[in-house]
């Protein structure tokens, strides 16, 4: 099964009673393990969880900290990009060159990288003191 297939499969389990906009994400780690997440809404909108954040949480809970590849899928006219917060979360665990595949349920695919999604990333270099 491909990473896109993993994302598509978990997308079907998204909890989206308010927006009806299901998103699935799958992350492959450097060990080859795959962790998935789907968006989960809350009546106290927008206090939900993004699919990418869910996949990252599953990855960390499994004891892994290094992203090798990402796939995100949604039923939208064009491939949906991670929100700003999720871009920063992806950058926390993945190098700038990590491949990110964004796709629609109709098969439209856009390939990019974490670095292209978040130029000017806030990083640990900004925390360094001389």
N, CA, C and O atoms as CSV, one atom per row, in Angstrom:
chain,resi,resn,atom,element,x,y,z
A,1,UNK,N,N,0.852,-1.181,0.000
A,1,UNK,CA,C,0.000,0.000,0.000
A,1,UNK,C,C,0.895,1.241,0.000
A,1,UNK,O,O,1.916,1.273,0.687
A,2,UNK,N,N,0.514,2.253,-0.766
A,2,UNK,CA,C,1.301,3.483,-0.829
A,2,UNK,C,C,0.940,4.411,0.324
A,2,UNK,O,O,-0.072,4.221,0.999
A,3,UNK,N,N,1.769,5.398,0.533
A,3,UNK,CA,C,1.514,6.384,1.581
A,3,UNK,C,C,0.214,7.135,1.305
A,3,UNK,O,O,-0.523,7.461,2.235
A,4,UNK,N,N,-0.068,7.410,0.034
A,4,UNK,CA,C,-1.331,8.066,-0.331
A,4,UNK,C,C,-2.508,7.162,0.019
A,4,UNK,O,O,-3.529,7.638,0.514
A,5,UNK,N,N,-2.373,5.860,-0.234
A,5,UNK,CA,C,-3.433,4.912,0.120
A,5,UNK,C,C,-3.677,4.901,1.631
A,5,UNK,O,O,-4.820,4.853,2.084
A,6,UNK,N,N,-2.590,4.946,2.402
A,6,UNK,CA,C,-2.719,4.993,3.865
A,6,UNK,C,C,-3.477,6.242,4.303
A,6,UNK,O,O,-4.348,6.175,5.171
A,7,UNK,N,N,-3.142,7.381,3.698
A,7,UNK,CA,C,-3.821,8.632,4.022
A,7,UNK,C,C,-5.291,8.582,3.614
A,7,UNK,O,O,-6.159,9.062,4.343
A,8,UNK,N,N,-5.567,8.000,2.451
A,8,UNK,CA,C,-6.947,7.895,1.965
A,8,UNK,C,C,-7.778,6.999,2.879
A,8,UNK,O,O,-8.943,7.285,3.155
A,9,UNK,N,N,-7.170,5.926,3.337
A,9,UNK,CA,C,-7.885,4.996,4.211
A,9,UNK,C,C,-8.247,5.640,5.549
A,9,UNK,O,O,-9.380,5.501,6.010
A,10,UNK,N,N,-7.314,6.334,6.172
A,10,UNK,CA,C,-7.597,6.962,7.463
A,10,UNK,C,C,-8.540,8.159,7.292
A,10,UNK,O,O,-9.292,8.487,8.209
A,11,UNK,N,N,-8.505,8.808,6.130
A,11,UNK,CA,C,-9.397,9.941,5.848
A,11,UNK,C,C,-10.856,9.542,6.051
A,11,UNK,O,O,-11.664,10.345,6.517
A,12,UNK,N,N,-11.183,8.319,5.707
A,12,UNK,CA,C,-12.569,7.845,5.839
A,12,UNK,C,C,-13.033,7.807,7.292
A,12,UNK,O,O,-14.236,7.787,7.554
A,13,UNK,N,N,-12.108,7.796,8.228
A,13,UNK,CA,C,-12.462,7.752,9.655
A,13,UNK,C,C,-12.476,9.131,10.307
A,13,UNK,O,O,-12.668,9.241,11.518
A,14,UNK,N,N,-12.275,10.181,9.517
A,14,UNK,CA,C,-12.277,11.542,10.064
A,14,UNK,C,C,-13.621,11.840,10.743
A,14,UNK,O,O,-14.672,11.368,10.310
A,15,UNK,N,N,-13.556,12.622,11.799
A,15,UNK,CA,C,-14.755,13.042,12.531
A,15,UNK,C,C,-14.999,14.513,12.191
A,15,UNK,O,O,-14.369,15.405,12.758
A,16,UNK,N,N,-15.918,14.750,11.262
A,16,UNK,CA,C,-16.125,16.102,10.725
A,16,UNK,C,C,-17.615,16.465,10.630
A,16,UNK,O,O,-18.085,16.811,9.546
A,17,UNK,N,N,-18.364,16.395,11.733
A,17,UNK,CA,C,-19.800,16.664,11.653
A,17,UNK,C,C,-20.150,18.131,11.365
A,17,UNK,O,O,-21.300,18.429,11.044
A,18,UNK,N,N,-19.201,19.032,11.471
A,18,UNK,CA,C,-19.486,20.464,11.292
A,18,UNK,C,C,-19.084,20.956,9.906
A,18,UNK,O,O,-19.847,21.687,9.275
A,19,UNK,N,N,-17.920,20.578,9.423
A,19,UNK,CA,C,-17.463,21.034,8.106
A,19,UNK,C,C,-17.722,20.007,7.003
A,19,UNK,O,O,-17.825,20.366,5.830
A,20,UNK,N,N,-17.828,18.740,7.378
A,20,UNK,CA,C,-17.932,17.645,6.412
A,20,UNK,C,C,-16.732,17.609,5.465
A,20,UNK,O,O,-16.850,17.122,4.341
A,21,UNK,N,N,-15.589,18.113,5.903
A,21,UNK,CA,C,-14.372,18.166,5.095
A,21,UNK,C,C,-13.353,17.199,5.688
A,21,UNK,O,O,-12.609,17.553,6.603
A,22,UNK,N,N,-13.325,15.987,5.165
A,22,UNK,CA,C,-12.428,14.943,5.665
A,22,UNK,C,C,-11.031,15.101,5.091
A,22,UNK,O,O,-10.856,15.312,3.891
A,23,UNK,N,N,-10.040,14.998,5.967
A,23,UNK,CA,C,-8.637,15.041,5.562
A,23,UNK,C,C,-7.922,13.854,6.209
A,23,UNK,O,O,-8.158,13.527,7.372
A,24,UNK,N,N,-7.054,13.227,5.440
A,24,UNK,CA,C,-6.225,12.146,5.961
A,24,UNK,C,C,-4.758,12.458,5.717
A,24,UNK,O,O,-4.402,13.055,4.701
A,25,UNK,N,N,-3.919,12.056,6.642
A,25,UNK,CA,C,-2.476,12.263,6.503
A,25,UNK,C,C,-1.747,10.982,6.892
A,25,UNK,O,O,-2.168,10.254,7.791
A,26,UNK,N,N,-0.663,10.730,6.203
A,26,UNK,CA,C,0.196,9.592,6.536
A,26,UNK,C,C,1.642,10.068,6.517
A,26,UNK,O,O,2.059,10.821,5.637
A,27,UNK,N,N,2.383,9.613,7.498
A,27,UNK,CA,C,3.798,9.964,7.633
A,27,UNK,C,C,4.605,8.672,7.644
A,27,UNK,O,O,4.303,7.742,8.391
A,28,UNK,N,N,5.633,8.631,6.807
A,28,UNK,CA,C,6.591,7.534,6.865
A,28,UNK,C,C,7.811,8.071,7.604
A,28,UNK,O,O,8.299,9.160,7.301
A,29,UNK,N,N,8.295,7.311,8.563
A,29,UNK,CA,C,9.471,7.732,9.327
A,29,UNK,C,C,10.728,7.146,8.690
A,29,UNK,O,O,10.647,6.328,7.774
A,30,UNK,N,N,11.861,7.563,9.170
A,30,UNK,CA,C,13.123,7.054,8.634
A,30,UNK,C,C,13.279,5.552,8.870
A,30,UNK,O,O,14.049,4.899,8.165
A,31,UNK,N,N,12.569,4.997,9.840
A,31,UNK,CA,C,12.624,3.549,10.083
A,31,UNK,C,C,11.750,2.777,9.105
A,31,UNK,O,O,11.841,1.553,9.020
A,32,UNK,N,N,10.889,3.499,8.355
A,32,UNK,CA,C,9.975,2.856,7.420
A,32,UNK,C,C,8.571,2.682,7.969
A,32,UNK,O,O,7.660,2.308,7.230
A,33,UNK,N,N,8.384,2.949,9.254
A,33,UNK,CA,C,7.056,2.830,9.860
A,33,UNK,C,C,6.140,3.926,9.321
A,33,UNK,O,O,6.594,5.016,8.976
A,34,UNK,N,N,4.850,3.622,9.254
A,34,UNK,CA,C,3.862,4.586,8.787
A,34,UNK,C,C,2.904,4.902,9.928
A,34,UNK,O,O,2.408,4.008,10.614
A,35,UNK,N,N,2.658,6.196,10.113
A,35,UNK,CA,C,1.727,6.676,11.141
A,35,UNK,C,C,0.705,7.556,10.448
A,35,UNK,O,O,1.046,8.369,9.589
A,36,UNK,N,N,-0.561,7.384,10.831
A,36,UNK,CA,C,-1.641,8.094,10.148
A,36,UNK,C,C,-2.431,8.960,11.116
A,36,UNK,O,O,-2.406,8.759,12.330
A,37,UNK,N,N,-3.134,9.928,10.540
A,37,UNK,CA,C,-4.011,10.787,11.325
A,37,UNK,C,C,-5.115,11.340,10.441
A,37,UNK,O,O,-4.944,11.486,9.231
A,38,UNK,N,N,-6.241,11.644,11.056
A,38,UNK,CA,C,-7.356,12.266,10.348
A,38,UNK,C,C,-7.811,13.464,11.169
A,38,UNK,O,O,-7.539,13.558,12.366
A,39,UNK,N,N,-8.505,14.373,10.506
A,39,UNK,CA,C,-8.960,15.532,11.256
A,39,UNK,C,C,-10.125,15.144,12.161
A,39,UNK,O,O,-10.958,14.307,11.814
A,40,UNK,N,N,-10.157,15.782,13.337
A,40,UNK,CA,C,-11.166,15.511,14.347
A,40,UNK,C,C,-11.710,16.859,14.812
A,40,UNK,O,O,-11.002,17.638,15.451
A,41,UNK,N,N,-12.978,17.126,14.485
A,41,UNK,CA,C,-13.597,18.399,14.861
A,41,UNK,C,C,-14.197,18.335,16.255
A,41,UNK,O,O,-14.307,17.267,16.858
A,42,UNK,N,N,-14.579,19.490,16.747
A,42,UNK,CA,C,-15.145,19.637,18.077
A,42,UNK,C,C,-16.240,20.684,17.998
A,42,UNK,O,O,-16.134,21.631,17.218
A,43,UNK,N,N,-17.284,20.531,18.788
A,43,UNK,CA,C,-18.375,21.496,18.779
A,43,UNK,C,C,-17.884,22.901,19.146
A,43,UNK,O,O,-18.480,23.893,18.726
A,44,UNK,N,N,-16.815,22.988,19.917
A,44,UNK,CA,C,-16.203,24.281,20.241
A,44,UNK,C,C,-15.262,24.642,19.098
A,44,UNK,O,O,-14.059,24.817,19.288
A,45,UNK,N,N,-15.842,24.748,17.912
A,45,UNK,CA,C,-15.097,25.036,16.675
A,45,UNK,C,C,-14.301,26.307,16.834
A,45,UNK,O,O,-14.899,27.284,17.283
A,46,UNK,N,N,-13.049,26.410,16.527
A,46,UNK,CA,C,-12.209,25.486,15.767
A,46,UNK,C,C,-11.257,24.667,16.630
A,46,UNK,O,O,-10.100,24.486,16.251
A,47,UNK,N,N,-11.693,24.182,17.743
A,47,UNK,CA,C,-10.818,23.444,18.663
A,47,UNK,C,C,-10.604,21.992,18.260
A,47,UNK,O,O,-10.497,21.118,19.121
A,48,UNK,N,N,-10.543,21.733,16.987
A,48,UNK,CA,C,-10.300,20.387,16.500
A,48,UNK,C,C,-8.822,20.107,16.322
A,48,UNK,O,O,-7.964,20.889,16.732
A,49,UNK,N,N,-8.546,18.971,15.699
A,49,UNK,CA,C,-7.177,18.551,15.434
A,49,UNK,C,C,-7.032,18.263,13.955
A,49,UNK,O,O,-7.872,17.583,13.368
A,50,UNK,N,N,-5.984,18.770,13.352
A,50,UNK,CA,C,-5.710,18.527,11.941
A,50,UNK,C,C,-5.185,17.109,11.739
A,50,UNK,O,O,-4.627,16.503,12.653
A,51,UNK,N,N,-5.374,16.594,10.533
A,51,UNK,CA,C,-4.897,15.250,10.201
A,51,UNK,C,C,-3.386,15.135,10.373
A,51,UNK,O,O,-2.893,14.143,10.908
A,52,UNK,N,N,-2.647,16.156,9.917
A,52,UNK,CA,C,-1.186,16.119,10.019
A,52,UNK,C,C,-0.741,16.084,11.481
A,52,UNK,O,O,0.187,15.356,11.834
A,53,UNK,N,N,-1.402,16.870,12.325
A,53,UNK,CA,C,-1.062,16.888,13.753
A,53,UNK,C,C,-1.354,15.534,14.391
A,53,UNK,O,O,-0.606,15.076,15.254
A,54,UNK,N,N,-2.446,14.891,13.965
A,54,UNK,CA,C,-2.776,13.565,14.480
A,54,UNK,C,C,-1.741,12.527,14.095
A,54,UNK,O,O,-1.375,11.675,14.905
A,55,UNK,N,N,-1.265,12.597,12.849
A,55,UNK,CA,C,-0.235,11.656,12.395
A,55,UNK,C,C,1.076,11.884,13.138
A,55,UNK,O,O,1.765,10.932,13.505
A,56,UNK,N,N,1.411,13.140,13.355
A,56,UNK,CA,C,2.639,13.456,14.111
A,56,UNK,C,C,2.520,12.958,15.547
A,56,UNK,O,O,3.473,12.401,16.092
A,57,UNK,N,N,1.363,13.152,16.157
A,57,UNK,CA,C,1.165,12.667,17.530
A,57,UNK,C,C,1.298,11.149,17.597
A,57,UNK,O,O,1.902,10.621,18.531
A,58,UNK,N,N,0.738,10.445,16.612
A,58,UNK,CA,C,0.863,8.984,16.583
A,58,UNK,C,C,2.320,8.566,16.418
A,58,UNK,O,O,2.768,7.600,17.035
A,59,UNK,N,N,3.061,9.299,15.580
A,59,UNK,CA,C,4.475,9.017,15.358
A,59,UNK,C,C,5.267,9.175,16.662
A,59,UNK,O,O,6.050,8.302,17.033
A,60,UNK,N,N,5.053,10.288,17.340
A,60,UNK,CA,C,5.771,10.547,18.587
A,60,UNK,C,C,5.371,9.533,19.654
A,60,UNK,O,O,6.221,9.054,20.405
A,61,UNK,N,N,4.079,9.203,19.726
A,61,UNK,CA,C,3.610,8.216,20.703
A,61,UNK,C,C,4.255,6.852,20.473
A,61,UNK,O,O,4.433,6.075,21.411
A,62,UNK,N,N,4.605,6.565,19.213
A,62,UNK,CA,C,5.261,5.299,18.882
A,62,UNK,C,C,6.769,5.356,19.130
A,62,UNK,O,O,7.474,4.368,18.922
A,63,UNK,N,N,7.259,6.512,19.574
A,63,UNK,CA,C,8.681,6.638,19.899
A,63,UNK,C,C,9.559,7.061,18.739
A,63,UNK,O,O,10.780,6.923,18.806
A,64,UNK,N,N,8.953,7.579,17.669
A,64,UNK,CA,C,9.735,8.019,16.508
A,64,UNK,C,C,9.699,9.539,16.416
A,64,UNK,O,O,8.719,10.173,16.807
A,65,UNK,N,N,10.778,10.115,15.896
A,65,UNK,CA,C,10.891,11.574,15.858
A,65,UNK,C,C,11.386,12.122,14.520
A,65,UNK,O,O,11.648,13.321,14.424
A,66,UNK,N,N,11.522,11.296,13.493
A,66,UNK,CA,C,12.117,11.750,12.241
A,66,UNK,C,C,11.237,11.371,11.053
A,66,UNK,O,O,11.056,10.191,10.751
A,67,UNK,N,N,10.692,12.391,10.380
A,67,UNK,CA,C,9.830,12.186,9.212
A,67,UNK,C,C,10.685,12.001,7.959
A,67,UNK,O,O,11.643,12.741,7.735
A,68,UNK,N,N,10.327,11.004,7.143
A,68,UNK,CA,C,10.997,10.764,5.867
A,68,UNK,C,C,10.118,11.152,4.677
A,68,UNK,O,O,10.635,11.496,3.614
A,69,UNK,N,N,8.788,11.100,4.847
A,69,UNK,CA,C,7.866,11.418,3.756
A,69,UNK,C,C,6.476,11.656,4.332
A,69,UNK,O,O,6.113,11.097,5.366
A,70,UNK,N,N,5.699,12.502,3.639
A,70,UNK,CA,C,4.349,12.863,4.089
A,70,UNK,C,C,3.391,12.784,2.915
A,70,UNK,O,O,3.758,13.114,1.787
A,71,UNK,N,N,2.151,12.345,3.176
A,71,UNK,CA,C,1.073,12.395,2.186
A,71,UNK,C,C,-0.175,12.941,2.868
A,71,UNK,O,O,-0.492,12.567,3.997
A,72,UNK,N,N,-0.881,13.832,2.168
A,72,UNK,CA,C,-2.120,14.419,2.685
A,72,UNK,C,C,-3.163,14.344,1.574
A,72,UNK,O,O,-2.869,14.659,0.421
A,73,UNK,N,N,-4.382,13.926,1.920
A,73,UNK,CA,C,-5.441,13.801,0.925
A,73,UNK,C,C,-6.747,14.380,1.456
A,73,UNK,O,O,-7.078,14.244,2.634
A,74,UNK,N,N,-7.480,15.032,0.552
A,74,UNK,CA,C,-8.792,15.587,0.889
A,74,UNK,C,C,-9.659,15.594,-0.358
A,74,UNK,O,O,-9.157,15.546,-1.481
A,75,UNK,N,N,-10.954,15.653,-0.146
A,75,UNK,CA,C,-11.911,15.759,-1.245
A,75,UNK,C,C,-12.101,17.239,-1.540
A,75,UNK,O,O,-13.034,17.873,-1.047
A,76,UNK,N,N,-11.205,17.774,-2.348
A,76,UNK,CA,C,-11.233,19.192,-2.684
A,76,UNK,C,C,-10.914,19.346,-4.164
A,76,UNK,O,O,-10.386,18.417,-4.775
A,77,UNK,N,N,-11.223,20.497,-4.754
A,77,UNK,CA,C,-10.960,20.682,-6.181
A,77,UNK,C,C,-9.472,20.702,-6.525
A,77,UNK,O,O,-9.086,20.335,-7.635
A,78,UNK,N,N,-8.639,21.127,-5.582
A,78,UNK,CA,C,-7.188,21.145,-5.762
A,78,UNK,C,C,-6.565,20.516,-4.517
A,78,UNK,O,O,-7.196,20.490,-3.461
A,79,UNK,N,N,-5.338,20.011,-4.627
A,79,UNK,CA,C,-4.689,19.427,-3.447
A,79,UNK,C,C,-4.648,20.418,-2.281
A,79,UNK,O,O,-4.295,21.585,-2.454
A,80,UNK,N,N,-5.011,19.939,-1.110
A,80,UNK,CA,C,-5.071,20.792,0.075
A,80,UNK,C,C,-3.718,20.795,0.778
A,80,UNK,O,O,-3.101,19.750,0.984
A,81,UNK,N,N,-3.280,21.981,1.134
A,81,UNK,CA,C,-1.994,22.155,1.799
A,81,UNK,C,C,-2.193,22.170,3.311
A,81,UNK,O,O,-3.238,22.614,3.786
A,82,UNK,N,N,-1.219,21.696,4.072
A,82,UNK,CA,C,-1.318,21.796,5.527
A,82,UNK,C,C,-1.450,23.254,5.975
A,82,UNK,O,O,-0.912,24.160,5.339
A,83,UNK,N,N,-2.161,23.464,7.064
A,83,UNK,CA,C,-2.286,24.812,7.619
A,83,UNK,C,C,-0.922,25.281,8.133
A,83,UNK,O,O,0.014,24.486,8.217
A,84,UNK,N,N,-0.808,26.534,8.468
A,84,UNK,CA,C,0.458,27.083,8.942
A,84,UNK,C,C,0.997,26.374,10.168
A,84,UNK,O,O,2.192,26.089,10.247
A,85,UNK,N,N,0.126,26.084,11.127
A,85,UNK,CA,C,0.567,25.392,12.339
A,85,UNK,C,C,1.105,24.006,12.036
A,85,UNK,O,O,2.103,23.582,12.619
A,86,UNK,N,N,0.443,23.294,11.121
A,86,UNK,CA,C,0.912,21.950,10.767
A,86,UNK,C,C,2.195,22.005,9.953
A,86,UNK,O,O,3.022,21.097,10.042
A,87,UNK,N,N,2.370,23.049,9.167
A,87,UNK,CA,C,3.636,23.209,8.447
A,87,UNK,C,C,4.788,23.321,9.444
A,87,UNK,O,O,5.844,22.718,9.252
A,88,UNK,N,N,4.579,24.092,10.504
A,88,UNK,CA,C,5.605,24.241,11.531
A,88,UNK,C,C,5.823,22.916,12.263
A,88,UNK,O,O,6.958,22.568,12.589
A,89,UNK,N,N,4.749,22.182,12.520
A,89,UNK,CA,C,4.879,20.880,13.181
A,89,UNK,C,C,5.662,19.905,12.298
A,89,UNK,O,O,6.522,19.176,12.794
A,90,UNK,N,N,5.373,19.886,11.005
A,90,UNK,CA,C,6.115,19.019,10.095
A,90,UNK,C,C,7.595,19.388,10.093
A,90,UNK,O,O,8.458,18.510,10.092
A,91,UNK,N,N,7.884,20.689,10.091
A,91,UNK,CA,C,9.270,21.158,10.090
A,91,UNK,C,C,10.004,20.796,11.381
A,91,UNK,O,O,11.230,20.691,11.386
A,92,UNK,N,N,9.274,20.608,12.461
A,92,UNK,CA,C,9.886,20.214,13.733
A,92,UNK,C,C,10.522,18.825,13.625
A,92,UNK,O,O,11.548,18.549,14.247
A,93,UNK,N,N,9.895,17.959,12.829
A,93,UNK,CA,C,10.322,16.563,12.772
A,93,UNK,C,C,10.866,16.130,11.414
A,93,UNK,O,O,11.293,14.985,11.260
A,94,UNK,N,N,10.857,17.027,10.427
A,94,UNK,CA,C,11.337,16.666,9.098
A,94,UNK,C,C,12.270,17.720,8.537
A,94,UNK,O,O,12.081,18.913,8.776
A,95,UNK,N,N,13.270,17.290,7.797
A,95,UNK,CA,C,14.208,18.202,7.137
A,95,UNK,C,C,13.491,18.949,6.013
A,95,UNK,O,O,12.432,18.521,5.553
A,96,UNK,N,N,14.062,20.050,5.582
A,96,UNK,CA,C,13.463,20.880,4.532
A,96,UNK,C,C,13.218,20.110,3.238
A,96,UNK,O,O,12.252,20.397,2.531
A,97,UNK,N,N,14.064,19.148,2.915
A,97,UNK,CA,C,13.933,18.406,1.668
A,97,UNK,C,C,12.976,17.235,1.697
A,97,UNK,O,O,12.839,16.533,0.695
A,98,UNK,N,N,12.308,17.003,2.818
A,98,UNK,CA,C,11.381,15.876,2.922
A,98,UNK,C,C,10.211,16.066,1.953
A,98,UNK,O,O,9.580,17.122,1.913
A,99,UNK,N,N,9.941,15.021,1.178
A,99,UNK,CA,C,8.867,15.049,0.176
A,99,UNK,C,C,7.500,15.072,0.849
A,99,UNK,O,O,7.236,14.317,1.785
A,100,UNK,N,N,6.627,15.966,0.343
A,100,UNK,CA,C,5.242,16.059,0.795
A,100,UNK,C,C,4.363,15.926,-0.438
A,100,UNK,O,O,4.459,16.736,-1.360
A,101,UNK,N,N,3.513,14.915,-0.461
A,101,UNK,CA,C,2.586,14.702,-1.565
A,101,UNK,C,C,1.192,15.124,-1.112
A,101,UNK,O,O,0.645,14.589,-0.148
A,102,UNK,N,N,0.634,16.090,-1.826
A,102,UNK,CA,C,-0.712,16.593,-1.539
A,102,UNK,C,C,-1.608,16.123,-2.665
A,102,UNK,O,O,-1.256,16.284,-3.834
A,103,UNK,N,N,-2.762,15.542,-2.344
A,103,UNK,CA,C,-3.605,15.028,-3.413
A,103,UNK,C,C,-5.088,15.135,-3.088
A,103,UNK,O,O,-5.495,15.321,-1.941
A,104,UNK,N,N,-5.872,15.009,-4.143
A,104,UNK,CA,C,-7.325,15.011,-4.015
A,104,UNK,C,C,-7.831,13.586,-4.152
A,104,UNK,O,O,-7.115,12.702,-4.623
A,105,UNK,N,N,-9.063,13.372,-3.740
A,105,UNK,CA,C,-9.651,12.040,-3.882
A,105,UNK,C,C,-9.909,11.708,-5.345
A,105,UNK,O,O,-10.148,10.549,-5.681
A,106,UNK,N,N,-9.863,12.711,-6.222
A,106,UNK,CA,C,-10.032,12.495,-7.661
A,106,UNK,C,C,-8.711,12.198,-8.365
A,106,UNK,O,O,-8.693,12.014,-9.582
A,107,UNK,N,N,-7.606,12.148,-7.622
A,107,UNK,CA,C,-6.331,11.769,-8.197
A,107,UNK,C,C,-5.411,12.898,-8.622
A,107,UNK,O,O,-4.348,12.643,-9.189
A,108,UNK,N,N,-5.793,14.136,-8.361
A,108,UNK,CA,C,-4.901,15.260,-8.661
A,108,UNK,C,C,-3.791,15.277,-7.609
A,108,UNK,O,O,-4.071,15.220,-6.412
A,109,UNK,N,N,-2.537,15.356,-8.050
A,109,UNK,CA,C,-1.390,15.254,-7.141
A,109,UNK,C,C,-0.465,16.453,-7.319
A,109,UNK,O,O,-0.196,16.893,-8.437
A,110,UNK,N,N,0.011,16.968,-6.193
A,110,UNK,CA,C,1.010,18.036,-6.185
A,110,UNK,C,C,2.117,17.605,-5.233
A,110,UNK,O,O,1.854,17.315,-4.066
A,111,UNK,N,N,3.353,17.562,-5.722
A,111,UNK,CA,C,4.482,17.187,-4.881
A,111,UNK,C,C,5.291,18.424,-4.525
A,111,UNK,O,O,5.561,19.274,-5.373
A,112,UNK,N,N,5.670,18.508,-3.269
A,112,UNK,CA,C,6.446,19.634,-2.760
A,112,UNK,C,C,7.354,19.111,-1.657
A,112,UNK,O,O,7.528,17.900,-1.521
A,113,UNK,N,N,7.924,19.993,-0.884
A,113,UNK,CA,C,8.756,19.593,0.254
A,113,UNK,C,C,8.353,20.409,1.482
A,113,UNK,O,O,7.652,21.415,1.370
A,114,UNK,N,N,8.798,19.968,2.634
A,114,UNK,CA,C,8.533,20.726,3.857
A,114,UNK,C,C,9.120,22.128,3.741
A,114,UNK,O,O,8.477,23.099,4.141
A,115,UNK,N,N,10.325,22.248,3.202
A,115,UNK,CA,C,10.972,23.551,3.050
A,115,UNK,C,C,10.228,24.483,2.122
A,115,UNK,O,O,10.163,25.687,2.371
A,116,UNK,N,N,9.662,23.939,1.043
A,116,UNK,CA,C,8.888,24.769,0.122
A,116,UNK,C,C,7.566,25.205,0.750
A,116,UNK,O,O,7.069,26.294,0.465
A,117,UNK,N,N,7.001,24.358,1.601
A,117,UNK,CA,C,5.756,24.711,2.283
A,117,UNK,C,C,5.962,25.787,3.340
A,117,UNK,O,O,5.060,26.581,3.608
A,118,UNK,N,N,7.162,25.813,3.946
A,118,UNK,CA,C,7.406,26.747,5.035
A,118,UNK,C,C,8.779,27.419,4.900
A,118,UNK,O,O,9.711,27.102,5.639
A,119,UNK,N,N,8.885,28.349,3.945
A,119,UNK,CA,C,10.148,29.095,3.858
A,119,UNK,C,C,10.260,30.013,5.080
A,119,UNK,O,O,9.252,30.502,5.590
A,120,UNK,N,N,11.450,30.234,5.526
A,120,UNK,CA,C,11.631,31.099,6.692
A,120,UNK,C,C,11.168,30.451,7.986
A,120,UNK,O,O,10.728,31.136,8.909
A,121,UNK,N,N,11.267,29.128,8.052
A,121,UNK,CA,C,10.818,28.375,9.219
A,121,UNK,C,C,11.441,28.913,10.509
A,121,UNK,O,O,12.605,29.314,10.527
A,122,UNK,N,N,10.657,28.917,11.577
A,122,UNK,CA,C,11.180,29.220,12.912
A,122,UNK,C,C,11.823,27.936,13.410
A,122,UNK,O,O,11.175,26.891,13.452
A,123,UNK,N,N,13.107,28.011,13.791
A,123,UNK,CA,C,13.825,26.808,14.179
A,123,UNK,C,C,14.619,27.016,15.468
A,123,UNK,O,O,14.596,28.086,16.076
A,124,UNK,N,N,15.312,25.964,15.855
A,124,UNK,CA,C,16.129,26.038,17.068
A,124,UNK,C,C,17.232,27.068,16.920
A,124,UNK,O,O,17.729,27.584,17.922
A,125,UNK,N,N,17.628,27.380,15.689
A,125,UNK,CA,C,18.651,28.414,15.482
A,125,UNK,C,C,18.193,29.761,16.031
A,125,UNK,O,O,19.016,30.571,16.459
A,126,UNK,N,N,16.885,30.002,16.020
A,126,UNK,CA,C,16.353,31.257,16.549
A,126,UNK,C,C,16.399,31.297,18.081
A,126,UNK,O,O,16.288,32.364,18.684
A,127,UNK,N,N,16.559,30.151,18.686
A,127,UNK,CA,C,16.566,30.048,20.149
A,127,UNK,C,C,17.975,30.162,20.723
A,127,UNK,O,O,18.141,30.363,21.926
A,128,UNK,N,N,18.979,30.035,19.876
A,128,UNK,CA,C,20.374,30.061,20.340
A,128,UNK,C,C,20.754,31.435,20.891
A,128,UNK,O,O,20.379,32.473,20.346
A,129,UNK,N,N,21.490,31.409,21.959
A,129,UNK,CA,C,22.003,32.640,22.555
A,129,UNK,C,C,23.509,32.622,22.487
A,129,UNK,O,O,24.130,31.567,22.616
A,130,UNK,N,N,24.098,33.778,22.285
A,130,UNK,CA,C,25.567,33.822,22.207
A,130,UNK,C,C,26.181,34.060,23.558
A,130,UNK,O,O,27.405,34.125,23.676
